[in-house]
Amino acid sequence: MANEKKISPKTMSRKIGYIIIAAVLVVGFGFGTIFGTAVNMRGWFGNGAVDEGFEQARPQLEQQLIQEKENELLGEHLDALREESDIEIFLEAFDPQEPDAVIAVVNQEEIRTEDLMEVEEIEKQQMAMMGMDPEDPQTAQMIEEMRPEILDSVIINTILMQKVKEAGIQVSDQEVEDQYQMFAQQFGGEEMLEQTLAQEGITRQDLEQQIYEQLALQAYAEKYLEENLDPQALDFTEEELRALYDMQQQMQEQQMQGF
């Protein structure tokens, strides 16, 4: 099943990606901080003045700096991919009454109004989870103002999936099934997961397709990093680690003062 799937951004799997998978699955393109504030423990012992909190936080600090380096390199790669791609945008053709209207072409692959509307609907759902009324005129105005950025995210996703296909990256049926079962566990069993999917109008096949795409993207990112990330760039100085630690301590103190 998985190896023969046609990867396309034009599927219901977008809905899953934002509603379910984004909240559960950690993928290669982790643009953002994956570690919280370091442990706030300060202890000075003996003449060496060893900062116990800093030493305890060191593994997390190193991992965060590694993540930042990886994200920086992946970000540059995304920019380069976008720059070298043949992209035409016809956002003026966007009309909810014309779902088949072409609003962008990416390396000869068409993006239609319905594709963008799917993502905009997801944005509305996310706003609703933050307490905003998706039917409020202000929300509609926000979505309209965000539309170029939302379309750009669709374009980037399209380019990435094209590169995944070009790279010949494969994801096995077993990998997809393992991830599906992980979701089932986190939702309290397959029955609960299926109920959640049904409430959103999502089938198991939809979820499996999105799992496939996410795992393929993760494999692509890992392959790119393995081939292009200089190991020496991951040797961080004591000063770099200390600067990050101190910044996190200051942020934590500011948060505590806010309560």
Contacts in CASP RR format, 6 or more apart in sequence:
PFRMAT RR
TARGET T0000
AUTHOR 0000-0000-0000
METHOD contacts of the structure
MODEL  1
MANEKKISPKTMSRKIGYIIIAAVLVVGFGFGTIFGTAVNMRGWFGNGAV
DEGFEQARPQLEQQLIQEKENELLGEHLDALREESDIEIFLEAFDPQEPD
AVIAVVNQEEIRTEDLMEVEEIEKQQMAMMGMDPEDPQTAQMIEEMRPEI
LDSVIINTILMQKVKEAGIQVSDQEVEDQYQMFAQQFGGEEMLEQTLAQE
GITRQDLEQQIYEQLALQAYAEKYLEENLDPQALDFTEEELRALYDMQQQ
MQEQQMQGF
1 173 0 8 1.000
1 176 0 8 1.000
1 208 0 8 1.000
2 170 0 8 1.000
2 171 0 8 1.000
2 172 0 8 1.000
2 173 0 8 1.000
2 175 0 8 1.000
2 176 0 8 1.000
2 208 0 8 1.000
2 212 0 8 1.000
3 170 0 8 1.000
3 171 0 8 1.000
3 172 0 8 1.000
3 173 0 8 1.000
5 209 0 8 1.000
5 212 0 8 1.000
7 161 0 8 1.000
7 164 0 8 1.000
7 165 0 8 1.000
7 212 0 8 1.000
7 213 0 8 1.000
7 216 0 8 1.000
8 161 0 8 1.000
9 111 0 8 1.000
9 115 0 8 1.000
9 154 0 8 1.000
9 157 0 8 1.000
9 158 0 8 1.000
9 161 0 8 1.000
10 111 0 8 1.000
10 112 0 8 1.000
10 114 0 8 1.000
10 115 0 8 1.000
11 206 0 8 1.000
11 209 0 8 1.000
12 118 0 8 1.000
12 201 0 8 1.000
12 202 0 8 1.000
12 203 0 8 1.000
12 206 0 8 1.000
13 206 0 8 1.000
13 207 0 8 1.000
13 209 0 8 1.000
13 210 0 8 1.000
13 213 0 8 1.000
14 118 0 8 1.000
14 119 0 8 1.000
14 122 0 8 1.000
14 210 0 8 1.000
15 118 0 8 1.000
15 121 0 8 1.000
15 122 0 8 1.000
15 200 0 8 1.000
15 202 0 8 1.000
15 206 0 8 1.000
16 197 0 8 1.000
16 200 0 8 1.000
16 202 0 8 1.000
16 206 0 8 1.000
16 207 0 8 1.000
16 210 0 8 1.000
17 210 0 8 1.000
17 214 0 8 1.000
18 119 0 8 1.000
18 122 0 8 1.000
18 125 0 8 1.000
18 126 0 8 1.000
19 122 0 8 1.000
19 125 0 8 1.000
19 200 0 8 1.000
20 183 0 8 1.000
20 196 0 8 1.000
20 197 0 8 1.000
20 200 0 8 1.000
20 207 0 8 1.000
21 210 0 8 1.000
21 211 0 8 1.000
21 214 0 8 1.000
24 183 0 8 1.000
24 186 0 8 1.000
25 179 0 8 1.000
25 211 0 8 1.000
25 214 0 8 1.000
26 34 0 8 1.000
27 214 0 8 1.000
27 215 0 8 1.000
27 217 0 8 1.000
27 218 0 8 1.000
27 221 0 8 1.000
28 217 0 8 1.000
28 218 0 8 1.000
28 221 0 8 1.000
28 222 0 8 1.000
29 74 0 8 1.000
29 217 0 8 1.000
29 218 0 8 1.000
29 221 0 8 1.000
30 67 0 8 1.000
30 71 0 8 1.000
31 71 0 8 1.000
31 74 0 8 1.000
31 75 0 8 1.000
32 67 0 8 1.000
32 71 0 8 1.000
33 64 0 8 1.000
33 67 0 8 1.000
34 63 0 8 1.000
34 64 0 8 1.000
34 67 0 8 1.000
35 60 0 8 1.000
35 63 0 8 1.000
35 64 0 8 1.000
35 67 0 8 1.000
36 60 0 8 1.000
36 248 0 8 1.000
37 248 0 8 1.000
37 249 0 8 1.000
37 251 0 8 1.000
37 252 0 8 1.000
37 255 0 8 1.000
38 53 0 8 1.000
38 56 0 8 1.000
38 57 0 8 1.000
38 60 0 8 1.000
38 61 0 8 1.000
38 245 0 8 1.000
38 248 0 8 1.000
38 249 0 8 1.000
38 252 0 8 1.000
39 53 0 8 1.000
39 56 0 8 1.000
39 57 0 8 1.000
40 53 0 8 1.000
40 249 0 8 1.000
40 252 0 8 1.000
41 52 0 8 1.000
41 53 0 8 1.000
41 56 0 8 1.000
42 51 0 8 1.000
42 52 0 8 1.000
42 53 0 8 1.000
43 50 0 8 1.000
43 51 0 8 1.000
43 52 0 8 1.000
43 53 0 8 1.000
44 50 0 8 1.000
44 51 0 8 1.000
45 52 0 8 1.000
54 241 0 8 1.000
54 242 0 8 1.000
54 245 0 8 1.000
57 245 0 8 1.000
57 248 0 8 1.000
58 241 0 8 1.000
61 241 0 8 1.000
61 244 0 8 1.000
61 245 0 8 1.000
62 236 0 8 1.000
62 241 0 8 1.000
64 244 0 8 1.000
65 234 0 8 1.000
65 236 0 8 1.000
65 240 0 8 1.000
65 241 0 8 1.000
65 244 0 8 1.000
66 234 0 8 1.000
69 229 0 8 1.000
69 233 0 8 1.000
69 234 0 8 1.000
70 225 0 8 1.000
70 229 0 8 1.000
73 224 0 8 1.000
73 225 0 8 1.000
73 228 0 8 1.000
73 229 0 8 1.000
74 221 0 8 1.000
74 224 0 8 1.000
74 225 0 8 1.000
77 224 0 8 1.000
77 228 0 8 1.000
78 156 0 8 1.000
78 160 0 8 1.000
81 159 0 8 1.000
81 160 0 8 1.000
81 163 0 8 1.000
82 155 0 8 1.000
82 156 0 8 1.000
82 159 0 8 1.000
85 106 0 8 1.000
85 107 0 8 1.000
85 159 0 8 1.000
86 105 0 8 1.000
86 106 0 8 1.000
86 107 0 8 1.000
86 108 0 8 1.000
87 104 0 8 1.000
87 105 0 8 1.000
87 106 0 8 1.000
87 107 0 8 1.000
87 155 0 8 1.000
88 104 0 8 1.000
88 105 0 8 1.000
89 103 0 8 1.000
89 104 0 8 1.000
89 151 0 8 1.000
89 155 0 8 1.000
90 102 0 8 1.000
90 103 0 8 1.000
90 104 0 8 1.000
91 103 0 8 1.000
91 104 0 8 1.000
91 147 0 8 1.000
91 148 0 8 1.000
91 151 0 8 1.000
93 101 0 8 1.000
93 102 0 8 1.000
93 103 0 8 1.000
93 113 0 8 1.000
94 101 0 8 1.000
94 103 0 8 1.000
94 113 0 8 1.000
94 116 0 8 1.000
94 147 0 8 1.000
95 101 0 8 1.000
95 113 0 8 1.000
96 113 0 8 1.000
96 117 0 8 1.000
98 113 0 8 1.000
99 112 0 8 1.000
99 113 0 8 1.000
99 114 0 8 1.000
99 117 0 8 1.000
100 112 0 8 1.000
100 113 0 8 1.000
100 114 0 8 1.000
101 112 0 8 1.000
101 113 0 8 1.000
102 110 0 8 1.000
102 111 0 8 1.000
102 112 0 8 1.000
103 111 0 8 1.000
103 112 0 8 1.000
103 113 0 8 1.000
103 116 0 8 1.000
103 151 0 8 1.000
104 110 0 8 1.000
104 111 0 8 1.000
104 151 0 8 1.000
104 154 0 8 1.000
104 155 0 8 1.000
105 111 0 8 1.000
106 155 0 8 1.000
106 158 0 8 1.000
106 159 0 8 1.000
106 162 0 8 1.000
107 158 0 8 1.000
107 159 0 8 1.000
107 162 0 8 1.000
109 158 0 8 1.000
109 162 0 8 1.000
111 151 0 8 1.000
111 154 0 8 1.000
111 155 0 8 1.000
111 158 0 8 1.000
115 154 0 8 1.000
116 147 0 8 1.000
116 150 0 8 1.000
116 151 0 8 1.000
116 154 0 8 1.000
119 150 0 8 1.000
119 153 0 8 1.000
119 154 0 8 1.000
120 143 0 8 1.000
120 147 0 8 1.000
120 150 0 8 1.000
123 143 0 8 1.000
123 146 0 8 1.000
123 150 0 8 1.000
124 134 0 8 1.000
124 139 0 8 1.000
124 143 0 8 1.000
125 134 0 8 1.000
127 134 0 8 1.000
127 139 0 8 1.000
127 142 0 8 1.000
128 134 0 8 1.000
132 139 0 8 1.000
133 139 0 8 1.000
143 150 0 8 1.000
160 217 0 8 1.000
160 220 0 8 1.000
161 213 0 8 1.000
161 216 0 8 1.000
161 217 0 8 1.000
163 220 0 8 1.000
164 216 0 8 1.000
164 217 0 8 1.000
164 219 0 8 1.000
164 220 0 8 1.000
167 220 0 8 1.000
167 223 0 8 1.000
169 216 0 8 1.000
169 219 0 8 1.000
169 220 0 8 1.000
169 223 0 8 1.000
171 212 0 8 1.000
171 215 0 8 1.000
171 216 0 8 1.000
171 219 0 8 1.000
175 215 0 8 1.000
176 208 0 8 1.000
176 211 0 8 1.000
176 212 0 8 1.000
176 215 0 8 1.000
179 211 0 8 1.000
179 215 0 8 1.000
180 204 0 8 1.000
180 207 0 8 1.000
180 208 0 8 1.000
180 211 0 8 1.000
183 193 0 8 1.000
183 207 0 8 1.000
184 190 0 8 1.000
184 192 0 8 1.000
184 193 0 8 1.000
187 193 0 8 1.000
187 196 0 8 1.000
194 204 0 8 1.000
197 203 0 8 1.000
197 204 0 8 1.000
197 206 0 8 1.000
197 207 0 8 1.000
END
